[in-house]
Amino acid sequence: MDLYIPDVLKQDEGTEDYDQVIAIAEEYASSTEGAEEGLFTIFYTGYYLENTDGTLQGYFIGMNRTGQPLKDLQFVLDFAINDAKVWDNQLVYLEEAEFGQFPNEAAFPFFLQATPGMEETLKAAEPGNIQISISDIQEGITTGE
């Protein structure tokens, strides 16, 4: 798969954080394991960014294998660690103005702000204790903002 860098991340190009994010994303892009042809799939990398205010952003990889480019992507995320819900029925919107258009057969990194109070739970994520699902995937939705 190709690696697509969303526009919103390009502003940090050349920083140590950017280089680390891209290195992890390249690992995911090197394999389509778990990403079925014809579907949009997300994976939690197990990494997060800590903001200056102590809040966390979970680091995810999206994989577009739908057969077409995606823009203005919207979906509902349910994500739990040991049954503690970090994101519960959370509407996620990846707007073209910020993220660009996600090419077909491409992996792309993105970050989501953790629900307040769930920072320690997110830090405890391990491959065997994560439950993740996405639903209500829609493409071409604009918020009007």
C-alpha positions as CSV (number, residue, x, y, z in Angstrom):
1,M,0.0,0.0,0.0
2,D,1.0,3.6,-0.5
3,L,1.5,5.9,2.5
4,Y,-0.6,9.1,2.3
5,I,0.3,12.0,4.6
6,P,-2.8,14.1,5.4
7,D,-2.4,17.8,4.9
8,V,-2.9,18.5,8.6
9,L,0.2,16.5,9.5
10,K,2.5,18.1,6.8
11,Q,2.7,21.3,8.8
12,D,5.0,19.4,11.3
13,E,7.3,18.0,8.7
14,G,10.9,18.0,9.8
15,T,10.2,17.6,13.5
16,E,11.1,14.6,15.6
17,D,7.4,13.9,16.3
18,Y,6.6,14.0,12.6
19,D,9.5,11.6,11.8
20,Q,8.3,9.1,14.5
21,V,4.7,9.3,13.2
22,I,5.7,8.6,9.7
23,A,8.0,5.7,10.6
24,I,5.1,4.0,12.4
25,A,2.8,4.7,9.5
26,E,5.3,3.2,7.0
27,E,5.2,0.0,9.0
28,Y,1.4,-0.3,8.6
29,A,1.6,0.7,4.9
30,S,4.0,-2.1,4.2
31,S,1.2,-4.7,4.8
32,T,-2.5,-5.1,4.1
33,E,-3.0,-7.6,6.9
34,G,-6.3,-7.0,8.5
35,A,-7.4,-4.5,5.8
36,E,-9.9,-6.3,3.5
37,E,-10.2,-5.4,-0.1
38,G,-13.3,-3.3,-0.7
39,L,-13.4,-1.8,2.8
40,F,-12.2,1.2,4.8
41,T,-10.5,0.0,8.0
42,I,-8.8,1.6,11.0
43,F,-6.2,0.4,13.3
44,Y,-5.0,1.7,16.7
45,T,-1.2,1.9,16.7
46,G,-0.8,1.7,20.5
47,Y,0.8,5.1,20.4
48,Y,-0.5,8.4,21.5
49,L,0.6,12.1,21.7
50,E,0.5,14.0,24.9
51,N,-0.7,17.5,24.6
52,T,0.8,20.4,26.7
53,D,-2.4,20.4,28.8
54,G,-2.0,16.7,29.7
55,T,-4.7,15.4,27.4
56,L,-3.9,12.7,24.9
57,Q,-4.5,12.0,21.2
58,G,-4.7,8.4,20.1
59,Y,-2.7,7.5,17.0
60,F,-4.7,5.6,14.4
61,I,-4.0,4.4,10.9
62,G,-6.8,4.4,8.3
63,M,-6.6,2.1,5.3
64,N,-8.6,2.8,2.2
65,R,-9.2,-0.4,0.1
66,T,-12.6,0.7,-1.1
67,G,-11.6,0.9,-4.8
68,Q,-12.0,4.7,-4.9
69,P,-10.5,7.8,-3.3
70,L,-12.3,9.0,-0.2
71,K,-12.9,12.6,0.9
72,D,-14.9,14.2,3.7
73,L,-15.1,10.9,5.5
74,Q,-17.4,10.4,8.5
75,F,-17.8,7.3,10.7
76,V,-18.8,6.3,14.3
77,L,-16.0,4.9,16.5
78,D,-16.4,2.6,19.5
79,F,-13.1,1.9,21.2
80,A,-12.6,0.3,24.6
81,I,-9.7,-1.0,26.5
82,N,-10.6,-3.8,29.0
83,D,-14.3,-2.8,28.4
84,A,-13.6,0.9,29.5
85,K,-14.8,3.1,26.7
86,V,-12.3,5.6,25.5
87,W,-14.5,6.6,22.6
88,D,-18.1,5.6,22.9
89,N,-20.3,6.1,19.8
90,Q,-17.9,9.0,18.8
91,L,-18.6,10.7,15.5
92,V,-15.3,11.1,13.6
93,Y,-15.1,13.5,10.7
94,L,-12.0,13.6,8.5
95,E,-12.6,16.7,6.4
96,E,-11.0,17.2,3.0
97,A,-10.0,20.7,3.8
98,E,-7.8,19.5,6.7
99,F,-6.9,15.9,5.6
100,G,-7.1,16.1,1.8
101,Q,-8.4,13.2,-0.3
102,F,-7.4,9.6,0.8
103,P,-6.2,7.7,-2.2
104,N,-7.4,4.1,-2.8
105,E,-4.9,1.4,-1.7
106,A,-3.3,3.8,0.8
107,A,-2.7,3.9,4.5
108,F,-2.8,7.3,6.4
109,P,-2.2,8.4,9.9
110,F,-4.6,10.4,12.0
111,F,-5.1,11.4,15.6
112,L,-8.2,11.6,17.8
113,Q,-8.5,13.5,21.1
114,A,-9.2,11.1,23.9
115,T,-12.4,11.5,25.9
116,P,-11.5,13.6,29.0
117,G,-10.8,11.4,32.0
118,M,-9.8,8.4,29.8
119,E,-6.1,9.3,29.5
120,E,-4.8,6.6,31.8
121,T,-7.0,4.0,30.2
122,L,-5.6,4.9,26.8
123,K,-2.1,4.5,28.1
124,A,-2.9,1.0,29.2
125,A,-3.8,-0.2,25.6
126,E,-2.2,-3.4,24.5
127,P,-3.0,-5.6,21.5
128,G,-5.0,-8.1,23.5
129,N,-7.2,-5.7,25.5
130,I,-8.5,-3.4,22.7
131,Q,-12.0,-3.6,21.3
132,I,-12.5,-1.4,18.3
133,S,-15.3,-1.0,15.7
134,I,-16.4,1.6,13.2
135,S,-19.9,1.9,11.8
136,D,-22.1,4.3,9.8
137,I,-19.2,5.0,7.3
138,Q,-20.1,7.8,4.9
139,E,-18.1,9.6,2.3
140,G,-18.6,13.0,0.8
141,I,-20.4,14.5,3.9
142,T,-19.7,18.2,4.5
143,T,-20.3,19.9,7.8
144,G,-21.0,23.3,6.3
145,E,-18.5,25.0,8.5
